[in-house]
């Protein structure tokens, strides 16, 4: 057998790194201010604003109010011995319809035997049941998504994190429990007083007729407060609430506007 030919052995030469390669490596990898081209540039996303927010207040809200109820709101209502529907009507001075979503009902079922009273209240036939299409039973995300799409709800909750998230959504009021009663946040008709505002104006009307000297000092009120008062009256006059059997919201509104105009005319 013949001998195999041996190929000549050559020394392996080391590759020299050029200066240009070193500079490119410093610019592309080691530079902290370099632009990351791997991430795609996201398009600008401008959320659509609801047409109900065309004016300064949410026009989609009105009696009968639809109130989205959270899990802890039912539990705290039981602790404070509050009836949901009656307490809401006392707070908003109008008919209210509590709404329970499927995820809130699932959370109450998961809480077990300890919260069986809250589950029994949630199954009240007077409450409206809203179906959910999302996966899981986490209610906070469901409530936030629902009020973002539909501005016709009031959210009833005592959860701080959920209230912080809802405050970022314009035009959505929040109902909570304070001093053993329901209170409302970010609703002009309720925060100022709702029906109470018309009652106060009725008292002013009676003061003008019976005690004109006392009413004369009301002209000293700053113009800024008067403008705020007239806006609130305009808001309440649309509900046409009757006080004392004859005085309506429209008549009170026209009365206050007349007083403001006369007060400004006397100053000029």
Backbone as CSV, one residue per row, in Angstrom:
resi,resn,N_x,N_y,N_z,CA_x,CA_y,CA_z,C_x,C_y,C_z
1,UNK,0.849,-1.186,0.000,0.000,0.000,0.000,0.881,1.232,0.000
2,UNK,0.530,2.174,-0.888,1.360,3.376,-0.970,1.138,4.338,0.195
3,UNK,2.074,5.163,0.423,1.964,6.156,1.496,1.112,7.342,1.027
4,UNK,0.267,7.835,1.973,-0.592,8.978,1.657,0.231,10.249,1.624
5,UNK,-0.178,11.114,0.715,0.531,12.381,0.594,0.164,13.289,1.761
6,UNK,1.126,13.883,2.338,0.895,14.836,3.413,0.945,16.248,2.857
7,UNK,-0.133,16.976,3.167,-0.175,18.369,2.726,0.751,19.200,3.594
8,UNK,1.311,20.220,3.047,2.221,21.047,3.840,1.472,21.807,4.929
9,UNK,2.074,21.944,6.077,1.466,22.656,7.194,1.826,24.130,7.134
10,UNK,0.763,24.980,7.280,0.954,26.429,7.299,0.535,26.964,8.664
11,UNK,1.229,27.920,9.141,0.891,28.549,10.418,-0.389,29.383,10.268
12,UNK,-1.280,29.278,11.260,-2.526,30.041,11.247,-2.208,31.490,11.610
13,UNK,-2.547,32.374,10.691,-2.262,33.784,10.910,-3.417,34.437,11.678
14,UNK,-3.110,35.239,12.664,-4.124,35.976,13.406,-4.612,37.173,12.588
15,UNK,-5.971,37.352,12.633,-6.537,38.458,11.886,-6.361,39.751,12.671
16,UNK,-5.927,40.760,11.991,-5.740,42.066,12.606,-7.039,42.863,12.533
17,UNK,-7.426,43.475,13.664,-8.630,44.301,13.712,-8.249,45.711,13.271
18,UNK,-8.985,46.172,12.302,-8.689,47.503,11.786,-9.218,48.583,12.722
19,UNK,-8.713,49.760,12.527,-9.131,50.888,13.343,-10.586,51.283,13.047
20,UNK,-10.992,51.107,11.810,-12.373,51.446,11.443,-13.369,50.526,12.161
21,UNK,-13.019,49.232,12.281,-13.900,48.288,12.970,-14.031,48.636,14.456
22,UNK,-12.935,49.083,15.051,-12.980,49.484,16.463,-13.883,50.700,16.648
23,UNK,-13.789,51.664,15.753,-14.630,52.871,15.855,-16.100,52.540,15.646
24,UNK,-16.382,51.656,14.685,-17.780,51.253,14.452,-18.352,50.521,15.662
25,UNK,-17.536,49.716,16.312,-18.002,48.989,17.500,-18.306,49.959,18.641
26,UNK,-17.492,50.986,18.800,-17.726,51.969,19.843,-19.006,52.767,19.580
27,UNK,-19.251,53.098,18.309,-20.436,53.886,17.985,-21.726,53.065,18.079
28,UNK,-21.689,51.800,17.648,-22.905,51.001,17.571,-23.252,50.308,18.885
29,UNK,-22.259,49.916,19.662,-22.523,49.117,20.862,-22.283,49.904,22.142
30,UNK,-21.152,50.573,22.235,-20.768,51.221,23.484,-21.312,52.629,23.646
31,UNK,-21.923,53.209,22.609,-22.432,54.571,22.702,-23.772,54.575,23.448
32,UNK,-23.873,55.252,24.601,-25.144,55.245,25.340,-26.238,56.086,24.679
33,UNK,-25.863,57.032,23.819,-26.830,57.928,23.182,-27.278,57.441,21.805
34,UNK,-26.956,56.226,21.472,-27.317,55.725,20.145,-28.819,55.436,20.085
35,UNK,-29.371,55.499,18.901,-30.784,55.221,18.689,-30.978,53.723,18.488
36,UNK,-31.967,53.195,19.172,-32.266,51.775,19.054,-33.179,51.574,17.843
37,UNK,-32.583,51.051,16.756,-33.336,50.848,15.527,-34.103,49.541,15.513
38,UNK,-33.852,48.685,16.517,-34.543,47.396,16.537,-36.016,47.555,16.908
39,UNK,-36.298,48.556,17.755,-37.679,48.778,18.155,-38.410,49.586,17.080
40,UNK,-39.556,49.110,16.712,-40.350,49.806,15.718,-40.995,51.048,16.330
41,UNK,-41.045,52.080,15.560,-41.639,53.321,16.024,-43.152,53.183,16.005
42,UNK,-43.760,53.338,17.189,-45.199,53.177,17.296,-45.905,54.404,16.728
43,UNK,-47.023,54.205,16.053,-47.765,55.370,15.533,-48.419,56.146,16.667
44,UNK,-48.649,57.403,16.433,-49.296,58.253,17.427,-50.745,57.822,17.598
45,UNK,-51.136,57.603,18.835,-52.472,57.129,19.148,-53.223,58.209,19.917
46,UNK,-54.179,58.824,19.267,-54.999,59.852,19.904,-56.359,59.234,20.210
47,UNK,-56.727,59.099,21.493,-58.019,58.464,21.808,-59.192,59.320,21.354
48,UNK,-60.249,58.653,20.930,-61.447,59.352,20.505,-62.201,59.889,21.720
49,UNK,-62.596,61.144,21.646,-63.332,61.778,22.740,-64.817,61.552,22.516
50,UNK,-65.517,61.188,23.576,-66.946,60.934,23.474,-67.696,62.211,23.144
51,UNK,-68.737,62.088,22.315,-69.548,63.254,21.956,-70.360,63.770,23.137
52,UNK,-70.514,62.927,24.190,-71.225,63.389,25.382,-70.441,64.437,26.151
53,UNK,-69.133,64.554,25.889,-68.296,65.542,26.567,-68.097,66.786,25.719
54,UNK,-69.042,67.075,24.812,-68.915,68.259,23.968,-68.982,69.523,24.813
55,UNK,-69.864,69.520,25.818,-69.953,70.649,26.739,-69.021,70.408,27.927
56,UNK,-69.035,71.319,28.893,-68.135,71.196,30.033,-68.533,70.053,30.949
57,UNK,-69.776,69.592,30.867,-70.216,68.473,31.688,-70.650,67.319,30.785
58,UNK,-70.785,66.156,31.375,-71.154,64.944,30.633,-72.664,64.941,30.409
59,UNK,-73.070,65.086,29.151,-74.499,65.128,28.838,-75.131,63.743,28.812
60,UNK,-74.323,62.687,28.814,-74.875,61.331,28.804,-75.396,60.916,30.175
61,UNK,-74.986,61.640,31.225,-75.443,61.322,32.577,-76.753,62.025,32.870
62,UNK,-77.690,61.269,33.388,-78.966,61.849,33.759,-79.855,60.803,34.396
63,UNK,-80.848,61.244,35.147,-81.737,60.275,35.799,-82.562,59.513,34.760
64,UNK,-82.830,58.232,34.986,-82.340,57.392,36.092,-80.867,57.027,35.919
65,UNK,-80.072,57.238,36.973,-78.639,56.995,36.912,-78.351,55.490,36.962
66,UNK,-77.360,55.081,36.187,-76.906,53.690,36.198,-75.569,53.650,36.930
67,UNK,-75.522,52.901,38.020,-74.364,52.891,38.915,-73.698,51.519,38.842
68,UNK,-72.427,51.506,38.413,-71.643,50.267,38.408,-71.109,50.014,39.813
69,UNK,-71.464,48.899,40.389,-71.134,48.605,41.780,-69.945,47.659,41.823
70,UNK,-68.959,47.988,42.669,-67.780,47.150,42.861,-68.011,46.182,44.020
71,UNK,-67.088,45.210,44.155,-67.229,44.187,45.199,-67.135,44.791,46.595
72,UNK,-66.107,45.604,46.810,-65.920,46.156,48.158,-66.981,47.186,48.510
73,UNK,-67.631,47.783,47.504,-68.699,48.743,47.798,-69.892,48.037,48.448
74,UNK,-70.195,46.831,47.985,-71.290,46.066,48.597,-70.913,45.658,50.017
75,UNK,-69.653,45.233,50.213,-69.219,44.807,51.552,-69.226,45.965,52.544
76,UNK,-68.742,47.138,52.119,-68.747,48.292,53.015,-70.167,48.798,53.264
77,UNK,-71.063,48.632,52.302,-72.456,49.027,52.522,-73.108,48.156,53.594
78,UNK,-72.759,46.864,53.603,-73.281,45.970,54.635,-72.720,46.347,56.004
79,UNK,-71.422,46.698,56.048,-70.822,47.088,57.328,-71.435,48.369,57.879
80,UNK,-71.782,49.313,56.977,-72.384,50.577,57.411,-73.906,50.521,57.471
81,UNK,-74.478,49.315,57.226,-75.932,49.101,57.302,-76.674,50.063,56.389
82,UNK,-76.254,50.077,55.117,-76.857,50.946,54.115,-77.538,50.100,53.047
83,UNK,-78.750,50.507,52.687,-79.435,49.881,51.559,-78.959,50.544,50.269
84,UNK,-78.518,49.735,49.296,-77.874,50.296,48.120,-78.784,51.237,47.348
85,UNK,-79.939,50.766,46.967,-80.809,51.579,46.113,-81.333,52.807,46.857
86,UNK,-81.739,52.639,48.099,-82.252,53.779,48.874,-81.141,54.795,49.156
87,UNK,-79.923,54.304,49.491,-78.824,55.224,49.745,-78.414,56.005,48.514
88,UNK,-78.465,55.349,47.338,-78.135,56.058,46.101,-79.169,57.127,45.777
89,UNK,-80.433,56.822,46.013,-81.474,57.812,45.756,-81.371,58.987,46.721
90,UNK,-80.985,58.729,47.973,-80.786,59.827,48.923,-79.590,60.688,48.545
91,UNK,-78.612,60.078,47.896,-77.402,60.822,47.511,-77.619,61.656,46.253
92,UNK,-78.289,61.098,45.255,-78.410,61.746,43.947,-79.764,62.433,43.740
93,UNK,-80.725,62.241,44.663,-82.054,62.847,44.539,-82.722,62.456,43.220
94,UNK,-82.536,61.228,42.784,-83.138,60.735,41.550,-83.152,59.217,41.599
95,UNK,-83.873,58.622,40.663,-83.935,57.169,40.598,-82.590,56.624,40.141
96,UNK,-82.131,55.540,40.768,-80.846,54.924,40.447,-81.046,53.436,40.184
97,UNK,-80.270,52.923,39.262,-80.304,51.500,38.925,-78.919,50.920,39.170
98,UNK,-78.700,50.159,40.232,-77.393,49.517,40.435,-77.145,48.450,39.375
99,UNK,-75.929,48.421,38.851,-75.546,47.478,37.799,-74.435,46.566,38.327
100,UNK,-74.590,45.267,38.138,-73.619,44.267,38.582,-73.082,43.545,37.355
101,UNK,-71.769,43.541,37.197,-71.165,42.821,36.075,-70.913,41.363,36.456
102,UNK,-70.651,40.539,35.442,-70.396,39.117,35.693,-69.127,38.904,36.511
103,UNK,-68.095,39.741,36.284,-66.837,39.554,37.006,-66.994,39.935,38.488
104,UNK,-67.827,40.947,38.784,-68.088,41.290,40.187,-68.830,40.155,40.876
105,UNK,-69.781,39.554,40.183,-70.509,38.423,40.743,-69.583,37.227,40.963
106,UNK,-68.634,37.007,40.030,-67.692,35.897,40.185,-66.741,36.138,41.360
107,UNK,-66.337,37.400,41.585,-65.486,37.710,42.735,-66.214,37.436,44.044
108,UNK,-67.488,37.787,44.115,-68.255,37.525,45.334,-68.429,36.023,45.566
109,UNK,-68.585,35.265,44.503,-68.713,33.812,44.653,-67.404,33.189,45.116
110,UNK,-66.281,33.769,44.690,-64.976,33.226,45.092,-64.632,33.556,46.544
111,UNK,-65.239,34.602,47.088,-64.919,34.995,48.466,-65.418,33.986,49.496
112,UNK,-66.361,33.153,49.111,-66.768,32.062,49.985,-67.954,32.378,50.872
113,UNK,-68.102,31.560,51.919,-69.269,31.619,52.792,-69.302,32.885,53.628
114,UNK,-68.148,33.493,53.853,-68.091,34.684,54.704,-68.864,35.851,54.088
115,UNK,-68.911,35.923,52.774,-69.560,37.032,52.080,-70.844,36.575,51.384
116,UNK,-71.555,35.660,52.003,-72.781,35.152,51.402,-73.887,36.215,51.402
117,UNK,-73.858,37.138,52.388,-74.871,38.197,52.426,-74.685,39.154,51.248
118,UNK,-73.418,39.493,50.953,-73.142,40.371,49.812,-73.557,39.709,48.505
119,UNK,-73.348,38.401,48.399,-73.758,37.676,47.196,-75.280,37.655,47.058
120,UNK,-75.965,37.520,48.176,-77.422,37.526,48.136,-77.952,38.901,47.715
121,UNK,-77.289,39.972,48.170,-77.694,41.330,47.777,-77.427,41.547,46.291
122,UNK,-76.289,41.041,45.804,-75.947,41.227,44.387,-76.920,40.505,43.463
123,UNK,-77.577,39.457,43.956,-78.542,38.711,43.144,-79.950,39.285,43.242
124,UNK,-80.070,40.484,43.795,-81.374,41.129,43.902,-81.935,41.372,42.498
125,UNK,-83.205,41.036,42.251,-83.764,41.251,40.899,-83.889,42.717,40.512
126,UNK,-83.803,43.639,41.473,-83.851,45.063,41.128,-82.562,45.532,40.468
127,UNK,-81.457,44.782,40.653,-80.186,45.174,40.064,-80.110,44.691,38.625
128,UNK,-79.457,45.491,37.809,-79.272,45.133,36.402,-77.981,44.332,36.233
129,UNK,-78.065,43.220,35.534,-76.910,42.347,35.322,-76.296,42.655,33.957
130,UNK,-74.994,42.971,33.953,-74.281,43.297,32.729,-73.337,42.152,32.367
131,UNK,-73.441,41.586,31.181,-72.545,40.487,30.799,-71.144,40.990,30.463
132,UNK,-70.152,40.146,30.711,-68.752,40.456,30.408,-68.250,39.516,29.310
133,UNK,-67.425,40.052,28.413,-66.873,39.259,27.310,-65.383,38.974,27.488
134,UNK,-64.752,39.527,28.524,-63.317,39.348,28.714,-63.050,38.046,29.464
135,UNK,-61.785,37.642,29.485,-61.375,36.442,30.206,-60.996,36.812,31.633
136,UNK,-61.221,35.886,32.552,-60.858,36.126,33.942,-61.979,36.801,34.710
137,UNK,-61.714,36.991,35.995,-62.713,37.576,36.892,-62.203,38.828,37.590
138,UNK,-61.171,39.499,37.042,-60.650,40.716,37.670,-61.558,41.873,37.293
139,UNK,-62.225,42.449,38.298,-63.302,43.410,38.033,-62.789,44.818,37.745
140,UNK,-61.618,45.196,38.267,-61.155,46.578,38.121,-60.935,46.936,36.653
141,UNK,-60.234,46.065,35.925,-59.993,46.339,34.509,-61.293,46.371,33.714
142,UNK,-62.223,45.515,34.099,-63.515,45.475,33.405,-64.271,46.783,33.598
143,UNK,-64.298,47.293,34.824,-65.019,48.534,35.106,-64.369,49.728,34.405
144,UNK,-63.036,49.761,34.404,-62.335,50.872,33.762,-62.580,50.861,32.254
145,UNK,-62.501,49.686,31.631,-62.748,49.597,30.188,-64.188,49.956,29.841
146,UNK,-65.113,49.558,30.697,-66.528,49.811,30.401,-66.851,51.302,30.472
147,UNK,-66.333,51.998,31.507,-66.634,53.433,31.610,-65.819,54.251,30.622
148,UNK,-64.716,53.698,30.124,-63.970,54.395,29.074,-64.742,54.396,27.767
149,UNK,-65.404,53.285,27.457,-66.170,53.188,26.219,-67.536,53.848,26.322
150,UNK,-68.198,53.718,27.491,-69.546,54.249,27.672,-69.528,55.213,28.854
151,UNK,-69.879,56.467,28.588,-69.816,57.521,29.612,-71.123,57.691,30.373
152,UNK,-71.997,56.702,30.329,-73.323,56.842,30.950,-73.384,56.178,32.314
153,UNK,-72.244,55.833,32.915,-72.228,55.115,34.185,-71.613,55.978,35.284
154,UNK,-72.027,55.680,36.516,-71.360,56.161,37.729,-70.733,54.944,38.396
155,UNK,-69.478,55.051,38.792,-68.768,53.923,39.403,-68.851,54.061,40.921
156,UNK,-69.374,53.034,41.578,-69.470,53.005,43.038,-68.396,52.072,43.576
157,UNK,-67.398,52.629,44.237,-66.293,51.833,44.765,-65.670,52.537,45.957
158,UNK,-65.009,51.752,46.794,-64.231,52.281,47.917,-62.751,51.952,47.772
159,UNK,-62.362,51.393,46.638,-60.977,51.007,46.394,-60.183,52.232,45.948
160,UNK,-59.084,52.526,46.623,-58.286,53.720,46.310,-57.637,53.607,44.936
161,UNK,-57.106,52.437,44.621,-56.442,52.268,43.325,-57.434,52.422,42.176
162,UNK,-58.610,51.848,42.328,-59.611,51.971,41.268,-60.086,53.412,41.125
163,UNK,-60.257,54.108,42.230,-60.660,55.514,42.157,-59.574,56.356,41.497
164,UNK,-58.315,56.032,41.765,-57.219,56.763,41.130,-57.212,56.546,39.618
165,UNK,-57.551,55.342,39.184,-57.613,55.054,37.748,-58.812,55.723,37.077
166,UNK,-59.926,55.780,37.773,-61.134,56.355,37.175,-61.032,57.875,37.115
167,UNK,-60.296,58.487,38.043,-60.126,59.945,38.004,-59.403,60.400,36.742
168,UNK,-58.644,59.530,36.122,-57.960,59.880,34.881,-58.891,59.862,33.677
169,UNK,-60.094,59.319,33.835,-61.066,59.262,32.739,-62.013,60.439,32.896
170,UNK,-62.092,61.345,31.935,-62.964,62.523,32.104,-64.435,62.152,32.005
171,UNK,-65.231,62.829,32.832,-66.675,62.700,32.741,-67.277,61.508,33.443
172,UNK,-66.514,60.828,34.316,-67.036,59.642,35.018,-67.070,59.950,36.511
173,UNK,-68.245,60.094,37.116,-68.325,60.353,38.567,-68.024,59.096,39.380
174,UNK,-67.659,59.302,40.638,-67.322,58.217,41.558,-68.202,58.345,42.794
175,UNK,-68.826,57.230,43.171,-69.616,57.177,44.389,-68.848,56.384,45.437
176,UNK,-68.806,56.881,46.675,-68.081,56.219,47.746,-68.839,56.411,49.048
177,UNK,-68.358,55.790,50.106,-69.017,55.833,51.410,-68.192,56.698,52.353
178,UNK,-68.830,57.650,52.981,-68.181,58.490,53.973,-69.197,58.879,55.032
179,UNK,-68.814,58.758,56.296,-69.663,59.109,57.449,-71.004,58.369,57.400
180,UNK,-70.922,57.077,57.095,-72.088,56.184,57.092,-73.164,56.607,56.091
181,UNK,-72.747,57.186,54.976,-73.689,57.520,53.914,-72.922,57.609,52.594
182,UNK,-73.668,57.591,51.506,-73.068,57.658,50.183,-72.780,59.112,49.818
183,UNK,-71.664,59.293,49.130,-71.300,60.613,48.625,-70.823,60.461,47.189
184,UNK,-70.868,61.549,46.453,-70.528,61.513,45.033,-69.370,62.463,44.777
185,UNK,-68.572,62.100,43.804,-67.395,62.896,43.428,-67.435,63.146,41.932
186,UNK,-67.131,64.388,41.536,-67.059,64.787,40.134,-68.416,64.741,39.436
187,UNK,-69.475,65.073,40.159,-70.790,65.231,39.540,-71.320,66.589,39.953
188,UNK,-71.424,67.566,39.036,-71.763,68.945,39.447,-73.085,69.039,40.175
189,UNK,-74.113,68.304,39.697,-75.420,68.431,40.320,-75.409,67.911,41.742
190,UNK,-74.548,66.926,42.036,-74.566,66.312,43.359,-73.574,66.956,44.311
191,UNK,-72.381,67.345,43.800,-71.385,67.921,44.689,-71.821,69.290,45.195
192,UNK,-72.514,70.045,44.337,-72.995,71.342,44.775,-74.244,71.180,45.628
193,UNK,-74.977,70.127,45.395,-76.141,69.906,46.233,-77.344,69.379,45.500
194,UNK,-77.350,69.437,44.163,-78.476,68.909,43.412,-79.758,69.639,43.763
195,UNK,-80.710,68.913,44.305,-81.973,69.524,44.712,-81.793,70.518,45.828
196,UNK,-80.733,70.367,46.641,-80.501,71.312,47.729,-80.191,72.704,47.194
197,UNK,-79.521,72.786,46.024,-79.199,74.098,45.474,-80.468,74.873,45.168
198,UNK,-81.456,74.214,44.591,-82.722,74.889,44.320,-83.423,75.276,45.617
199,UNK,-83.260,74.459,46.643,-83.848,74.799,47.937,-83.201,76.062,48.502
200,UNK,-81.875,76.169,48.379,-81.184,77.373,48.835,-81.653,78.610,48.060
201,UNK,-81.827,78.465,46.745,-82.285,79.596,45.945,-83.715,79.982,46.305
202,UNK,-84.511,78.995,46.663,-85.882,79.290,47.103,-85.860,80.096,48.407
203,UNK,-84.921,79.752,49.304,-84.784,80.508,50.548,-84.368,81.946,50.251
204,UNK,-83.443,82.116,49.281,-83.026,83.468,48.890,-84.210,84.239,48.319
205,UNK,-85.025,83.541,47.542,-86.222,84.184,46.966,-87.173,84.656,48.064
206,UNK,-87.350,83.817,49.099,-88.207,84.215,50.212,-87.604,85.373,50.998
207,UNK,-86.257,85.364,51.133,-85.610,86.466,51.842,-85.806,87.784,51.113
208,UNK,-85.767,87.737,49.781,-85.931,88.971,49.014,-87.323,89.567,49.213
209,UNK,-88.329,88.694,49.285,-89.700,89.192,49.442,-89.973,89.673,50.864
210,UNK,-89.473,88.948,51.849,-89.807,89.248,53.243,-88.814,90.193,53.913
211,UNK,-87.516,90.030,53.566,-86.478,90.852,54.201,-85.608,91.482,53.107
212,UNK,-86.095,92.510,52.442,-85.313,93.099,51.336,-84.004,93.719,51.801
213,UNK,-83.944,94.202,53.071,-82.701,94.817,53.539,-81.588,93.781,53.657
214,UNK,-81.953,92.558,54.143,-80.939,91.493,54.250,-80.506,91.042,52.858
215,UNK,-81.472,90.962,51.955,-81.140,90.491,50.611,-80.268,91.496,49.871
216,UNK,-80.354,92.790,50.270,-79.535,93.807,49.618,-78.052,93.521,49.780
217,UNK,-77.684,92.900,50.911,-76.261,92.620,51.133,-75.758,91.481,50.268
218,UNK,-76.653,90.702,49.682,-76.197,89.635,48.773,-75.602,90.187,47.492
219,UNK,-75.908,91.471,47.188,-75.301,92.083,46.020,-73.802,92.305,46.208
220,UNK,-73.327,92.188,47.443,-71.908,92.353,47.697,-71.106,91.120,47.293
221,UNK,-71.795,90.045,46.926,-71.089,88.813,46.537,-70.268,89.092,45.282
222,UNK,-69.035,88.557,45.196,-68.215,88.812,44.006,-68.871,88.280,42.739
223,UNK,-68.496,88.887,41.638,-69.070,88.508,40.345,-68.687,87.071,39.985
224,UNK,-67.505,86.631,40.405,-67.068,85.269,40.095,-68.012,84.234,40.700
225,UNK,-68.379,84.438,41.966,-69.301,83.506,42.605,-70.676,83.536,41.939
226,UNK,-71.099,84.709,41.510,-72.390,84.801,40.842,-72.382,84.058,39.513
227,UNK,-71.266,84.146,38.773,-71.195,83.421,37.506,-71.224,81.915,37.723
228,UNK,-70.524,81.444,38.772,-70.562,80.015,39.104,-71.968,79.601,39.507
229,UNK,-72.645,80.454,40.251,-73.994,80.142,40.702,-74.957,80.030,39.529
230,UNK,-74.806,80.938,38.545,-75.708,80.884,37.397,-75.463,79.642,36.559
231,UNK,-74.197,79.204,36.443,-73.927,77.963,35.715,-74.591,76.777,36.394
232,UNK,-74.510,76.737,37.713,-75.135,75.636,38.437,-76.650,75.673,38.273
233,UNK,-77.211,76.858,38.245,-78.654,76.977,38.086,-79.075,76.517,36.702
234,UNK,-78.282,76.890,35.671,-78.561,76.402,34.330,-78.563,74.874,34.298
235,UNK,-77.604,74.269,35.010,-77.485,72.812,35.018,-78.690,72.183,35.696
236,UNK,-79.149,72.775,36.793,-80.275,72.210,37.526,-81.605,72.540,36.882
237,UNK,-81.654,73.635,36.116,-82.935,74.022,35.533,-83.374,73.049,34.449
238,UNK,-82.424,72.313,33.859,-82.785,71.345,32.826,-83.589,70.189,33.392
239,UNK,-83.463,69.927,34.708,-84.210,68.833,35.324,-85.643,69.242,35.683
240,UNK,-85.919,70.571,35.709,-87.269,71.065,35.965,-87.812,70.507,37.282
241,UNK,-87.029,70.625,38.347,-87.448,70.137,39.657,-88.342,71.177,40.327
242,UNK,-89.372,70.717,40.978,-90.351,71.602,41.599,-90.066,71.698,43.090
243,UNK,-90.046,72.904,43.608,-89.845,73.124,45.039,-91.012,73.954,45.544
244,UNK,-91.617,73.491,46.606,-92.736,74.220,47.179,-93.998,74.149,46.355
245,UNK,-94.043,73.275,45.345,-95.258,73.059,44.578,-95.401,73.952,43.368
246,UNK,-94.791,75.155,43.355,-95.018,76.079,42.240,-93.716,76.577,41.630
247,UNK,-92.666,76.690,42.417,-91.414,77.276,41.928,-90.583,76.196,41.274
248,UNK,-90.350,76.293,39.972,-89.572,75.298,39.243,-88.139,75.764,39.078
249,UNK,-87.306,74.856,38.539,-85.908,75.192,38.333,-85.724,76.302,37.321
250,UNK,-86.570,76.319,36.268,-86.454,77.358,35.253,-86.805,78.722,35.815
251,UNK,-87.836,78.777,36.656,-88.223,80.064,37.244,-87.153,80.580,38.192
252,UNK,-86.527,79.650,38.967,-85.449,80.059,39.865,-84.252,80.540,39.071
253,UNK,-83.961,79.866,37.967,-82.817,80.262,37.141,-83.034,81.653,36.561
254,UNK,-84.241,81.896,36.011,-84.524,83.219,35.467,-84.490,84.287,36.552
255,UNK,-84.936,83.917,37.767,-84.919,84.862,38.893,-83.494,85.258,39.248
256,UNK,-82.603,84.272,39.364,-81.222,84.570,39.741,-80.518,85.353,38.648
257,UNK,-80.756,85.011,37.377,-80.136,85.753,36.285,-80.603,87.209,36.282
258,UNK,-81.866,87.416,36.571,-82.379,88.787,36.640,-81.705,89.566,37.765
259,UNK,-81.509,88.889,38.913,-80.860,89.551,40.046,-79.408,89.883,39.726
260,UNK,-78.728,88.982,39.028,-77.326,89.233,38.667,-77.219,90.406,37.717
261,UNK,-78.112,90.447,36.714,-78.068,91.545,35.749,-78.381,92.879,36.423
262,UNK,-79.351,92.861,37.317,-79.695,94.110,38.012,-78.559,94.560,38.934
263,UNK,-77.880,93.588,39.569,-76.760,93.936,40.446,-75.609,94.524,39.655
264,UNK,-75.335,93.958,38.476,-74.265,94.510,37.647,-74.636,95.885,37.113
265,UNK,-75.937,96.082,36.813,-76.380,97.373,36.295,-76.244,98.473,37.359
266,UNK,-76.536,98.128,38.615,-76.404,99.117,39.689,-74.949,99.491,39.927
267,UNK,-74.022,98.532,39.730,-72.604,98.849,39.911,-72.114,99.800,38.832
268,UNK,-72.600,99.588,37.596,-72.169,100.450,36.491,-72.736,101.850,36.698
